Amino acid sequence: MKKDFLCLSDWTREELEAIFELCHDLKAKTKSYEPHRLLEGQTLAMIFEKSSTRTRISFEVGMSQLGGHALFLHSDTTQMGRGEPIKDTARIMSGYCDGIMIRTFSQAAIEELAKYSWIPVINGLTDMYHPCQIMADLFTVIEHKEHYRELKYCWIGDGNNMANSWINAASVFGFELRVATPKGYEPDTMVVARAKKAGAKILYTNDPVEAARGADVLNTDVWASMGQESEQQERAKAFTGYQINDELLALADSDCVVMHCLPAHRGEEITDSVIEGKHSIIFQEAENRLHVQKAIMATLMEFKACN
């Protein structure tokens, strides 16, 4: 039966932890140059409506290492850009390819794509969720801490797709999460309500100091995401005090780690000294997009060969 990777809350903790286990194995094989062509001869269609560095490179390289081929498609150069219905595109691509990854704006669009596709669909990012990034984040924490469910996580900044995804993760995995956002920039109300119903251990606050105190993991993102550039100055004022800097870092656990999904606006949501400091695992986190997404693709797409 086809399964998609659209949102973490669609999966159980056991299923996601199985992806982590596969990721450990695939990363070890990658580092030792041991062949692991699990998707020999398969093709992943990669649809981009938003620009990308890490998503495109990690999926394209990952598919190559798995023995398959990744096909880059910008929506403006396809019939989607001329208004072809998503359900038509889904069925056409299902006849050509073995999987679809899409990086787009609308969560509704990706859900429609998955509904009409008979091959797996992976959410490379929407305005609502960024599940692949969260999986890479948690895998990186596991590598550094050797466990993850007993830790205190802290999200400071915008209540954006990353904040929504961290809330979903806290609901699924059961760890403690503090979310600090300015008033008016809180996470999606539907996501919050679903987490509350699930009994998630989440503190919502407008005080970044309260959120950071004693935290094991500090995490943030840009204050103005793609499509919000016109709000940059307004948001910069609203987010004053929400910067992850050495002062805020000092409030966290002495052995804490700092993450950022990148790209970062150094000197805005996070300082250069923190990015380059001893607590930062930001670039390991970025590399792990490759390994986690390989595990996701291998889980979703049928294993046709195993060398």
RODO-2510 file (C-alpha; in nm, 4 decimals, decimal comma):
residues 307
     n   res          X          Y          Z
     1     m     0,0000     0,0000     0,0000
     2     k     0,1329     0,3446    -0,0961
     3     k     0,2445     0,5685     0,1896
     4     d     0,3380     0,9363     0,1622
     5     f     0,5600     1,1592     0,3753
     6     l     0,3558     1,4785     0,4032
     7     c     0,3432     1,5469     0,7774
     8     l     0,5034     1,3823     1,0820
     9     s     0,1682     1,3340     1,2523
    10     d     0,0713     1,0917     0,9731
    11     w     0,3318     0,8474     1,1086
    12     t     0,3768     0,6629     1,4370
    13     r     0,6819     0,6959     1,6599
    14     e     0,7792     0,3376     1,5819
    15     e     0,7652     0,3998     1,2073
    16     l     0,9754     0,7150     1,2327
    17     e     1,2288     0,5488     1,4607
    18     a     1,2638     0,2734     1,1999
    19     i     1,3619     0,5465     0,9540
    20     f     1,6275     0,6654     1,2024
    21     e     1,7649     0,3108     1,2246
    22     l     1,7831     0,2823     0,8473
    23     c     1,9464     0,6249     0,8362
    24     h     2,2238     0,5076     1,0710
    25     d     2,2937     0,2169     0,8366
    26     l     2,2843     0,4223     0,5164
    27     k     2,5042     0,6965     0,6599
    28     a     2,7649     0,4401     0,7662
    29     k     2,7607     0,2919     0,4164
    30     t     2,7924     0,6384     0,2625
    31     k     3,0920     0,7270     0,4773
    32     s     3,2659     0,3967     0,3981
    33     y     3,1813     0,4182     0,0257
    34     e     2,9949     0,0885     0,0504
    35     p     2,7373     0,0521    -0,2300
    36     h     2,3748     0,0689    -0,1177
    37     r     2,1810     0,0887    -0,4419
    38     l     1,8420     0,0147    -0,2907
    39     l     1,6514     0,2072    -0,5579
    40     e     1,8374     0,0815    -0,8639
    41     g     1,6790     0,2137    -1,1834
    42     q     1,4085     0,4169    -1,0103
    43     t     1,3292     0,7825    -1,0825
    44     l     1,2293     1,0548    -0,8390
    45     a     1,0494     1,3572    -0,9856
    46     m     1,1501     1,6706    -0,7924
    47     i     0,9033     1,9592    -0,8336
    48     f     1,0181     2,3022    -0,7155
    49     e     0,7964     2,6079    -0,6762
    50     k     1,0369     2,7530    -0,4179
    51     s     1,4099     2,8046    -0,4578
    52     s     1,6375     2,5574    -0,2850
    53     t     1,9949     2,4664    -0,1978
    54     r     1,9901     2,1862     0,0600
    55     t     1,6662     2,0222    -0,0516
    56     r     1,7613     1,9917    -0,4171
    57     i     2,1209     1,8827    -0,3577
    58     s     2,0405     1,6322    -0,0837
    59     f     1,7559     1,4632    -0,2719
    60     e     1,9440     1,4577    -0,6022
    61     v     2,2682     1,3249    -0,4525
    62     g     2,0758     1,0845    -0,2294
    63     m     1,8830     0,9361    -0,5190
    64     s     2,2073     0,8913    -0,7130
    65     q     2,3726     0,7116    -0,4203
    66     l     2,0695     0,4834    -0,3935
    67     g     2,1182     0,3848    -0,7579
    68     g     1,8313     0,5879    -0,9001
    69     h     1,7828     0,9110    -1,0910
    70     a     1,6401     1,2443    -0,9751
    71     l     1,4577     1,4623    -1,2273
    72     f     1,4604     1,8369    -1,1510
    73     l     1,1394     2,0143    -1,2530
    74     h     1,0737     2,3808    -1,1851
    75     s     0,7004     2,4426    -1,1921
    76     d     0,7418     2,7385    -1,4299
    77     t     0,8925     2,5092    -1,6939
    78     t     0,6138     2,2501    -1,6711
    79     q     0,2465     2,2614    -1,7583
    80     m     0,1761     2,3114    -1,3877
    81     g     0,3043     2,6650    -1,4401
    82     r     0,0410     2,7140    -1,7095
    83     g    -0,2438     2,5963    -1,4913
    84     e    -0,2638     2,2220    -1,5522
    85     p    -0,4706     2,0697    -1,2695
    86     i    -0,2628     1,9070    -0,9961
    87     k    -0,4646     1,5859    -1,0227
    88     d    -0,3713     1,5558    -1,3892
    89     t    -0,0029     1,6148    -1,3178
    90     a    -0,0146     1,3560    -1,0370
    91     r    -0,1474     1,0816    -1,2607
    92     i     0,0889     1,1605    -1,5486
    93     m     0,3946     1,1580    -1,3205
    94     s     0,2778     0,8352    -1,1607
    95     g     0,3020     0,6714    -1,5009
    96     y     0,6581     0,7929    -1,5604
    97     c     0,8273     0,7933    -1,2193
    98     d     0,8572     0,5942    -0,8969
    99     g     0,8270     0,8795    -0,6478
   100     i     0,7630     1,2531    -0,6248
   101     m     0,9242     1,5134    -0,4022
   102     i     0,7676     1,8593    -0,4089
   103     r     0,8780     2,1864    -0,2526
   104     t     0,5882     2,4277    -0,2716
   105     f     0,3766     2,6849    -0,0909
   106     s     0,0407     2,5173    -0,0304
   107     q    -0,0101     2,2158     0,1934
   108     a    -0,3453     2,1624     0,0231
   109     a    -0,1671     2,1330    -0,3119
   110     i     0,0691     1,8621    -0,1894
   111     e    -0,2183     1,6720    -0,0311
   112     e    -0,4084     1,6828    -0,3618
   113     l    -0,0962     1,5651    -0,5440
   114     a    -0,0691     1,2694    -0,3058
   115     k    -0,4401     1,1905    -0,3341
   116     y    -0,4269     1,1455    -0,7102
   117     s    -0,0788     0,9937    -0,7321
   118     w    -0,0247     0,6183    -0,7037
   119     i     0,3456     0,6634    -0,6271
   120     p     0,4827     0,7993    -0,2956
   121     v     0,4880     1,1769    -0,2459
   122     i     0,7423     1,3456    -0,0156
   123     n     0,6961     1,6910     0,1323
   124     g     1,0190     1,8805     0,0616
   125     l     0,8644     2,1891     0,2251
   126     t     0,5344     2,3753     0,2336
   127     d     0,4278     2,6890     0,4158
   128     m     0,2676     2,4622     0,6759
   129     y     0,5243     2,1849     0,7358
   130     h     0,8874     2,0835     0,6812
   131     p     0,8944     1,7191     0,8005
   132     c     1,2198     1,6112     0,6314
   133     q     1,4068     1,8892     0,8106
   134     i     1,2702     1,7868     1,1510
   135     m     1,3751     1,4274     1,0907
   136     a     1,7273     1,5460     1,0073
   137     d     1,7263     1,7649     1,3189
   138     l     1,6245     1,4812     1,5490
   139     f     1,8686     1,2380     1,3892
   140     t     2,1474     1,4920     1,4519
   141     v     2,0429     1,5250     1,8161
   142     i     2,0492     1,1450     1,8506
   143     e     2,4040     1,1386     1,7110
   144     h     2,5210     1,3973     1,9637
   145     k     2,3163     1,2990     2,2668
   146     e     2,2611     0,9244     2,2011
   147     h     1,8991     0,9747     2,3026
   148     y     1,6360     1,2338     2,2287
   149     r     1,3019     1,1756     2,3997
   150     e     1,4192     1,2814     2,7471
   151     l     1,5533     1,6192     2,6314
   152     k     1,4020     1,9677     2,6580
   153     y     1,3631     2,1302     2,3156
   154     c     1,3222     2,5006     2,2571
   155     w     1,1930     2,6801     1,9477
   156     i     1,2532     3,0565     1,9417
   157     g     1,1263     3,2799     1,6630
   158     d     0,8482     3,2667     1,4071
   159     g     0,5544     3,0287     1,4396
   160     n     0,6204     2,9080     1,0873
   161     n     0,6353     2,5688     0,9135
   162     m     0,9328     2,4683     1,1276
   163     a     0,7520     2,5564     1,4502
   164     n     0,4446     2,3634     1,3312
   165     s     0,6618     2,0634     1,2502
   166     w     0,8361     2,0735     1,5885
   167     i     0,4940     2,0733     1,7541
   168     n     0,3960     1,7688     1,5480
   169     a     0,7231     1,6007     1,6451
   170     a     0,6600     1,6642     2,0153
   171     s     0,3163     1,5063     1,9774
   172     v     0,4478     1,1964     1,8009
   173     f     0,7710     1,1381     1,9957
   174     g     0,6577     1,2627     2,3364
   175     f     0,9446     1,4971     2,4267
   176     e     0,9115     1,8319     2,6051
   177     l     0,8980     2,1394     2,3809
   178     r     0,8952     2,5118     2,4586
   179     v     0,7787     2,7456     2,1789
   180     a     0,8564     3,1171     2,2147
   181     t     0,7118     3,3532     1,9534
   182     p     0,6142     3,7210     1,9537
   183     k     0,2449     3,8013     1,9874
   184     g     0,0776     3,7735     1,6518
   185     y     0,3335     3,5255     1,5189
   186     e     0,2173     3,2109     1,6978
   187     p     0,2085     2,8651     1,5339
   188     d    -0,0941     2,7458     1,3388
   189     t    -0,3995     2,7135     1,5648
   190     m    -0,5043     2,3813     1,4120
   191     v    -0,1601     2,2329     1,4791
   192     v    -0,1655     2,3619     1,8365
   193     a    -0,5153     2,2252     1,8993
   194     r    -0,4238     1,8824     1,7618
   195     a    -0,1143     1,8691     1,9831
   196     k    -0,3155     1,9687     2,2872
   197     k    -0,5695     1,6955     2,2128
   198     a    -0,2845     1,4447     2,1861
   199     g    -0,1560     1,5472     2,5298
   200     a     0,1762     1,6832     2,4018
   201     k     0,4116     1,8373     2,6588
   202     i     0,4399     2,1853     2,5071
   203     l     0,4841     2,5275     2,6674
   204     y     0,3749     2,8232     2,4546
   205     t     0,5155     3,1579     2,5598
   206     n     0,6036     3,5053     2,4344
   207     d     0,9153     3,5066     2,6541
   208     p     1,2294     3,3612     2,4890
   209     v     1,4102     3,3630     2,8240
   210     e     1,1478     3,1350     2,9767
   211     a     1,1751     2,9004     2,6800
   212     a     1,5550     2,8864     2,6737
   213     r     1,6209     2,8377     3,0440
   214     g     1,7627     2,4868     3,0998
   215     a     1,6940     2,3751     2,7416
   216     d     1,8987     2,0939     2,5871
   217     v     1,8276     2,1955     2,2287
   218     l     1,7885     2,5513     2,0978
   219     n     1,6414     2,5951     1,7525
   220     t     1,5426     2,8883     1,5310
   221     d     1,4818     2,9989     1,1722
   222     v     1,4754     3,3224     0,9739
   223     w     1,2181     3,5777     1,0847
   224     a     1,0867     3,6330     0,7302
   225     s     1,0499     3,3153     0,5251
   226     m     1,0284     3,2888     0,1459
   227     g     0,7339     3,4950     0,0254
   228     q     0,7469     3,7250     0,3308
   229     e     1,0351     3,9472     0,2169
   230     s     0,8090     4,2549     0,2097
   231     e     0,7507     4,2085     0,5850
   232     q     1,1227     4,2024     0,6685
   233     q     1,1439     4,5403     0,8455
   234     e     0,8154     4,4940     1,0305
   235     r     0,9204     4,1490     1,1469
   236     a     1,2654     4,2681     1,2542
   237     k     1,0964     4,5053     1,5003
   238     a     0,8489     4,2444     1,6234
   239     f     1,1241     3,9874     1,6836
   240     t     1,3537     4,2107     1,8860
   241     g     1,4769     4,0004     2,1794
   242     y     1,4222     3,6695     2,0003
   243     q     1,7767     3,6335     1,8755
   244     i     1,9758     3,3265     1,9772
   245     n     2,2960     3,4882     2,1035
   246     d     2,5590     3,4183     2,3683
   247     e     2,3419     3,5700     2,6425
   248     l     2,0430     3,3489     2,5629
   249     l     2,2698     3,0490     2,5135
   250     a     2,4044     3,0978     2,8666
   251     l     2,0550     3,0315     3,0053
   252     a     2,0330     2,6893     2,8433
   253     d     2,1881     2,3679     2,9705
   254     s     2,5681     2,3828     2,9728
   255     d     2,5808     2,0902     2,7290
   256     c     2,3075     2,2195     2,4987
   257     v     2,3185     2,2110     2,1189
   258     v     2,2043     2,4790     1,8758
   259     m     2,0330     2,4139     1,5438
   260     h     1,9139     2,6206     1,2473
   261     c     1,7583     2,4799     0,9284
   262     l     1,9444     2,7356     0,7111
   263     p     1,9855     2,9653     0,5307
   264     a     2,0610     3,1903     0,8277
   265     h     2,0550     3,5686     0,8446
   266     r     2,3596     3,6024     1,0663
   267     g     2,3175     3,8874     1,3102
   268     e     1,9369     3,8698     1,2992
   269     e     1,7749     3,5530     1,4386
   270     i     2,1148     3,4086     1,5376
   271     t     2,4607     3,5524     1,5874
   272     d     2,7735     3,4556     1,4024
   273     s     2,9402     3,3605     1,7303
   274     v     2,6688     3,1047     1,8085
   275     i     2,6704     2,9545     1,4583
   276     e     3,0472     2,9117     1,4743
   277     g     3,0545     2,8244     1,8456
   278     k     3,1110     2,4939     2,0237
   279     h     2,7390     2,4320     2,0826
   280     s     2,6464     2,4565     1,7147
   281     i     2,5578     2,1381     1,5265
   282     i     2,4103     2,3334     1,2370
   283     f     2,6314     2,2010     0,9600
   284     q     2,6058     1,8388     1,0751
   285     e     2,2294     1,8979     1,0775
   286     a     2,2460     2,0207     0,7170
   287     e     2,4507     1,7189     0,6053
   288     n     2,2040     1,4834     0,7678
   289     r     1,9321     1,6019     0,5318
   290     l     2,1058     1,3755     0,2788
   291     h     2,1131     1,0662     0,4976
   292     v     1,7637     1,1015     0,6441
   293     q     1,6031     1,1657     0,3088
   294     k     1,7746     0,8610     0,1650
   295     a     1,6159     0,6586     0,4441
   296     i     1,2765     0,8168     0,3752
   297     m     1,3011     0,7440     0,0018
   298     a     1,4167     0,3875     0,0637
   299     t     1,1286     0,3360     0,3074
   300     l     0,8633     0,4720     0,0733
   301     m     0,9871     0,3475    -0,2630
   302     e     0,9996    -0,0249    -0,3295
   303     f     1,3362    -0,1961    -0,2790
   304     k     1,4138    -0,3417    -0,6218
   305     a     1,7795    -0,4224    -0,5623
   306     c     2,0061    -0,4540    -0,2625
   307     n     2,3819    -0,4718    -0,3270
***
